[in-house]
Amino acid sequence: MPYFKVPLKDNRFIIRSVILDIRSLSPKEVKSYIERVNFEGENRSVVSALIDTGATNCSITEDLAERLCLKPTGQCTVGTAGHPIECNQYFILLGIPVSEVYGMQKIYDEKSGQQREVPYGVTHFKAHFAQVSSMPKQEKVRGFDVIIGMDLLGKMIFHYSGNPATSQGELTIGF
């Protein structure tokens, strides 16, 4: 069974995922994405995604939908902490990491004139069909563009090891 591990950081599980606009792909291309795991070099958008077991459905930011020129497939009402809101819906292929090569590499930051470490990795993904709703635009930065909710997470197996009280731990996800 393919699986990957995600470290708990700042009390969140953030992964890199791949998004493809399914409406821009031919049926043959869709089939090829579903059958393989290596999207290296493909026309894809790699984004940060929050694993959220409290979210019923997957969603993307409206900013991401605009950047990817996604065309809405409809609208839906989404319940939020404040009140229900109307949001656009999109049909996408969402790539979840199957194997993750994660590490840090040093780069030279020309703006600051200093070396710094940046993460690298994640090259293999499993594509999932997903109908997602958009999250309304916000002034503050979320740190992620996608929420992976229980509609997709319910198809996976989880194992959490660690202590959330100390913000340490790791989530292993398999499917």
C-alpha positions in Angstrom: 0.0 0.0 0.0 1.5 3.4 -1.0 1.9 5.8 1.9 3.6 9.0 2.9 4.5 10.8 6.1 3.8 14.4 7.1 5.5 16.1 10.0 3.4 18.2 12.3 4.5 21.8 12.0 2.9 24.8 13.6 0.0 22.5 14.7 -0.8 21.8 11.0 -0.2 19.0 8.5 0.8 20.7 5.2 1.6 18.7 2.1 2.5 19.7 -1.5 -0.1 18.5 -3.9 -0.7 18.8 -7.7 -3.8 20.4 -9.3 -4.8 19.9 -12.9 -7.9 21.4 -14.5 -9.8 18.3 -15.7 -11.7 20.3 -18.3 -8.5 21.1 -20.1 -7.5 17.5 -20.5 -8.6 14.9 -23.1 -10.1 11.6 -21.9 -6.8 9.9 -22.9 -4.8 12.4 -20.8 -7.1 11.9 -17.8 -6.6 8.2 -18.1 -2.8 8.5 -18.2 -2.7 10.7 -15.1 -4.9 8.2 -13.2 -2.7 5.3 -14.2 0.7 6.7 -13.3 2.3 8.4 -10.3 5.1 10.4 -11.7 4.0 13.9 -12.8 7.6 15.1 -13.2 7.9 17.6 -16.0 4.2 17.7 -16.7 2.1 20.8 -17.1 1.0 21.0 -13.5 0.6 23.4 -10.6 2.2 22.4 -7.3 0.5 23.9 -4.3 0.5 23.7 -0.5 -2.5 21.7 0.9 -3.8 21.5 4.5 -4.9 18.1 5.7 -8.1 19.0 7.6 -10.1 16.1 9.2 -12.6 18.7 10.3 -13.5 19.8 6.8 -16.3 17.9 5.1 -15.1 18.6 1.6 -12.0 19.6 -0.3 -11.7 23.2 -1.3 -9.3 25.6 -3.0 -8.7 29.3 -2.6 -10.5 31.6 -5.1 -7.0 33.1 -5.8 -5.7 29.7 -6.9 -8.7 29.2 -9.1 -8.0 32.5 -10.8 -4.3 31.8 -11.2 -5.1 28.4 -12.9 -7.8 30.0 -15.0 -10.3 27.4 -13.7 -13.8 27.7 -15.0 -16.6 27.1 -12.4 -18.8 24.0 -12.9 -21.5 25.5 -10.7 -22.1 27.0 -7.3 -22.8 25.6 -3.8 -23.5 26.8 -0.3 -20.7 26.2 2.2 -21.1 26.3 5.9 -18.4 28.3 7.7 -17.8 29.3 11.3 -19.6 32.6 10.7 -22.5 31.8 8.3 -23.2 29.9 5.1 -21.8 31.4 1.9 -22.2 30.8 -1.8 -19.0 29.6 -3.5 -18.0 28.5 -7.0 -17.3 24.8 -7.6 -14.6 23.3 -9.8 -13.8 19.8 -11.1 -10.1 19.0 -10.8 -7.6 16.2 -10.6 -5.9 16.5 -7.3 -2.5 14.8 -6.9 -1.7 13.5 -3.4 1.9 12.4 -2.7 2.5 8.6 -2.9 6.1 8.8 -2.0 7.8 11.8 -0.6 11.4 12.7 -0.8 11.8 15.5 1.7 14.8 17.4 2.8 16.4 20.8 2.9 18.8 22.4 0.4 20.8 25.5 0.8 20.3 28.3 -1.7 21.7 31.8 -2.0 19.0 34.4 -1.5 20.1 37.4 -3.7 17.6 39.7 -2.1 19.0 39.3 1.4 22.5 38.4 0.3 22.5 35.3 2.6 22.3 31.6 2.3 19.1 30.0 3.6 17.6 26.5 3.6 14.5 25.7 1.6 12.5 22.4 1.5 12.6 20.2 -1.6 11.0 16.9 -2.6 7.7 15.3 -3.5 7.9 13.9 -7.0 5.3 11.1 -7.1 1.6 11.7 -6.8 -1.7 9.7 -7.1 -4.4 11.6 -9.0 -7.9 11.8 -7.5 -11.0 13.3 -9.1 -12.3 16.0 -6.9 -15.2 18.4 -7.0 -14.0 21.3 -4.9 -15.6 24.5 -3.7 -13.7 27.8 -3.5 -12.8 29.5 -0.3 -13.6 33.2 -0.2 -10.7 35.7 -0.6 -9.1 36.8 2.6 -6.7 39.6 3.5 -4.4 37.4 5.6 -2.2 34.7 4.2 -3.3 31.2 5.0 -0.1 29.4 4.2 -1.9 26.9 1.9 -4.1 27.0 -1.3 -6.0 23.7 -0.9 -7.9 22.1 2.0 -8.0 18.3 1.7 -11.3 17.3 3.5 -13.0 14.1 4.5 -14.5 13.5 1.1 -11.0 12.5 0.0 -9.4 11.7 3.3 -12.2 9.1 4.0 -10.7 7.0 1.2 -7.3 6.8 3.1 -5.9 5.2 6.2 -4.3 7.4 8.9 -1.9 6.8 11.7 -0.9 9.7 14.0 2.1 9.4 16.3 3.2 12.1 18.5 1.9 14.6 21.0 -0.3 17.5 19.7 0.1 19.3 23.0 3.8 19.8 22.3 3.3 20.4 18.5 5.4 17.3 17.7 4.3 14.4 15.7 3.9 12.8 12.4 0.9 11.7 10.3 1.2 8.6 8.1 -1.4 8.4 5.3 -1.9 5.4 3.1 -4.3 4.5 0.3 
